[in-house]
Each structure stands twice: as structure tokens, then as C-alpha cells.
Amino acid sequence: MGEDGLLCDETWTWNLEYGKDKDSALQLNSVKDFPIAPRFGAHLVWWSGGLFIIGGVSTTLITMEEEILRLSNESFGNVNMSTMLEPTAINIDFGQRPLLVGHATCTAGNALVIAGGGAVCFSF
């Protein structure tokens, strides 16, 4: 989100270096030509051999089919956004579409659990 309170249409990667023997550092890098729209309020979770992007809002329309995406790569140990494969939509029939902003996501055994949502942070 920009200083003006509007959503940005940029994608960034973050690299945090932290250790007792050296100073901590946060490095931000702009990503060009990322295959999906940038999202604010989305969650990322590693589950079942892939990185899942869940929910969020964007400056462009996120369709119901794009609400949950799975990114896959041969090696997530050293993610290179330029070689990341196209995202795969996880088509789930939600019935009435949830607003997956302000939710929590975790894994529990073989399940991916999504709780909350509805952008409740705006109601305070």
C-alpha cells in the first residue's frame, strides 16, 4: 500500500538476513513481469509441495478462480521469480464467495485451514 493509502500495482520480494554474528538486513527487490496481479492482504503458505497464495485484494479484479493459487518451482530453496512457473488456479466451489482479507491460514496434517476473513480489520 502506498503512502497515499492506495494499493500499489507492483510486486516485491523481501530478503531478510538475520544472525547473531552479523547485522540484520532487509532487502527489497521489485519484480518485473510477475505472472499474477499484486495483492494486498493475501497469505502465503507452503503446503503439499507448493507455495499457495490465498485471498487478498488487488488494483485489478481477482476472479473466484484466482482466489487461491498454487505456485510451483523445481527448487524453492533459491526462488528466482523470473523462472517461476505459471500459477495454477485452485478451483473451489465456495458457494457464496468469501472475502479472504483479514483471515488466518495454517496447515494441520494434510489439510490447509483458512479461518476468518471478511476484512474485519476495517470494522474497528
Disulfide bonds with the S-S distance in Angstrom:
none
